[in-house]
Amino acid sequence: MSKFWSESVRELKPYVPGEQPQDTQYIKLNTNENPYPPSPRVLARIKDLADENLRRYPDPNGIELRDTIADYFGLQRNNIFVGNGSDEILALAFYALLKQQQPLLFSDITYSFYDVYCNFFGIRYQQIPLTEDFRIAPEDYLRPNGGIILANPNALTGRFLELAQIENLLNQNNESAVLVDEAYIDFGGQSAVPLIEQFPNLLVVQTLSKSRSLAGLRVGFAVGDDPLIEGLERAKNSFNSYPLDRLALAGASEAIRDDAYFNDTRRKVIATRKQVTAELEKLDFKVIPSRANFICIRHQHANAADLYRQLKARGILVRYFSAPRVNNYLRVTIGTDAEMQTFLNTLNELLPD
C-alpha cells in the first residue's frame, strides 16, 4: 500500500483473473480461451495492415466493424457499440446506464467483475441467490431496481436462461435497463439480440474473445436501442476516444465475416463438451449442464481444492473458486480433444479407487 493511493483505491477489491503462467508449459483449461486459432482470414488481414499507417490514429467510431456487426444481425450501425473487450463495455454500461438511485440486481454466483464495478463506480447492488441447482429465477428480479444484469450462459456455472424467460422478465421490468452479458452465447445458447427491437431497455453485450478466438485482440460489442448506444458513446468519449486500434478493428471485422470458420470451431467445442461431460459422469463427477465453452464440476468424494493443486502439479490448469456454494467445484475450459483426453487420464490417476 502506498501513501499516494487515494482513499477509493485503498478500499478497492480488484477482480482476480485466471492464472497466465509465463515460465511453464501447461494445458490451460482455466481462462475459457478457445482451443482453436483465429480464422486464417483474420491473421491475413492483420498482417496486411501492419504497415506505416500505424502512425495514424484508428477510426474512433469503428465504422467498418460496427457496420459488419450490424449486417450480421440485420440491424443498423446506430444499434452497435464496439469497445476494448466486453469488460470495457460492461464498465461503461455500469457507469452510463446502471448507476441509478435504486440498487442494481445480479446473481450471487456470476461473473465476479460485477461487484468490482459496483464498488469502483459507487453503485448500490443486491445479489439475488441462484436456485439450489444454480438456475437464475427471473421472478426473483421483479422488485424495485436501478437495473438488472444477467450473464447468459452464466459465467461460472454455464447454465442457460431460455429466451422466453428473458422476454417475460423484460415485459415485467420496463422502467430500468436490462443488460444481458452473452460472452458464451455461441456455444449452444440463443441470443437475446432479436429482442432489442421490441424492448428499448435491453442491452446485449458480446465478445470476440471466446467463440472467435480473439482473446488476445480485445474486442467486444454491445447491441441495443439507439439511446442506450448513445449513452455508451457519451461515456466512452469522456474517457477514451480510441479504445480499439487499427489492427483490432480490421481483424474483428474479418472474424465476423468468416462465418464458416466460426461455425466449424464452435461446433467442435460443443461436441467435445458433450463427450467430456459423459466421461466425467462415469468418474462420479456432478456436471452442471452447460451451454458455454466450459463446465463446472464436483466430484462425489474428492475435494476440489486438492484436485486443483494436484492437476496443477501435473501441468493442467483449471479454475478453483473459494466462494460459498461453489467452493467444492472446479471450472474447466473445454480444450482440444487431445487436451481433454489428457485431463481425463490424469483425473483417472488422481481419483480414489
Secondary structure, DSSP 8 states (H G I E B T S, - for coil): --TTS-HHHHH----------SSS--EE-SS---SS---HHHHHHHHHH-SGGGGS---TT-HHHHHHHHHHHT--GGGEEEESHHHHHHHHHHHHTS--SS-EEEESSS-THHHHHHHHHT--EEEE---TTS---GGGG-SS-SEEEEESS-TTT-----HHHHHHHHHH--SS-EEEE-TTGGGT---SGGGTTT-TTEEEEEESSSTTS-TTT--EEEEE-HHHHHHHHHHHHTT-S--S-HHHHHHHHHHHH-HHHHHHHHHHHHHHHHHHHHHHHHTTEEE---SSSEEEEEESSS-HHHHHHHHHHTTEE-EE--STTSTT-EEEE---HHHHHHHHHHHHHHS--
